[in-house]
Amino acid sequence: MQFDQNTCILSTMPGLNEYYYDGQELVVSDQMKQDFKQDGFIIVRNLLSQQELAIVEEAVNGPESLTSFAYGHDDGEGRLAKMCLWNNPGNDTTGVLSRTRKLANTSKELLGADVYHYHSKLMMKEAKTGGKFVWHQDYGYWYNFACLYPDMLTVFIAMDKTDQENGCLQILRGSHRCGRLDHGVVAGQNGADLKRVAALEAVLDTVFVELNAGDALFFHSNLLHTSSANVSQRRRWAILSCYNTTHNSPHEKIIHAHYEEPLRLLDNDAVLKTGVNRDLNGKDIVVKTDGNYVHYFS
């Protein structure tokens, strides 16, 4: 285990681009930037404490909470992956979380440009029934949502232990450097060109991203990733915050947020200070119904 004097991050397993957050200021080191540039991802262990996770868990559940707006993705094999989706941070607990420096400023440093909150989602793979996602790139979707450049990333925070048994993410190391692949319908989902994916699998490492609750994966919008169905007795929930660079605001409004004003960053302990807040006003919650997107609290 190595300690970088210029950051409050412990580097534990460089081969996995794995770092440990110590609860203080998260300063992005040159090594973290290099890992992200070369491989398209870094893992930050313990980004959220158990106390923070408990607050987020309580906030997204209960009466008139985000989970009231969940909808499902059929994986074509009889299983369902549920999600809640919102465009604006808002003032609730999830909005506070997405504005903390350890998420937003880290994303800015990794992308090398100012960022804004593009959207967030709560992904819910329930025990035994949680569906799979085919190989895809996030920019495979976002390109069609009028973003000109792939200068975007996602922060995937595990709310539960995620492993191969309950359908953890799998990524192809360095695949973001191949550029955007053609996407089309694969098993009823928007997936990447299977022949090109197979060719990349032959030359790139597949990494199973096994996380403990509170760990986070920061990954580039062109990084190929997939996940298997949850066949375990354990749920697999995660909260994902997606950040776009301010110079890359969509050239037309299709579904997700445009850049309007600088993101107001909050201290890293803001979730602990704020506590449970289910105020959904202004979040612009998006629900897909019969192929159409319906907006609430916009």
Secondary structure, DSSP 8 states (H G I E B T S, - for coil): -EE-TTSSEEEEEGGGTEEEE-SS-----HHHHHHHHHHSEEEEETSS-HHHHHHHHHHHSSTTSGGGG-EEEE-SSS-EEEEEEESS--SSHHHHHHHBHHHHHHHHHHHTS-EEEEEEEEEEE-TTT---EEEE-HHHHHGGGT--S--EEEEEEESS-B-TTTT-EEEETTGGGG----EEEETTEEEE-HHHHHHHHTTS-EEEE-B-TT-EEEEETT--EEE----SSS-EEEEEEEEEEGGG--SS-SSS----S----B-TTHHHHH------TT--EEEEETTEEEEE--
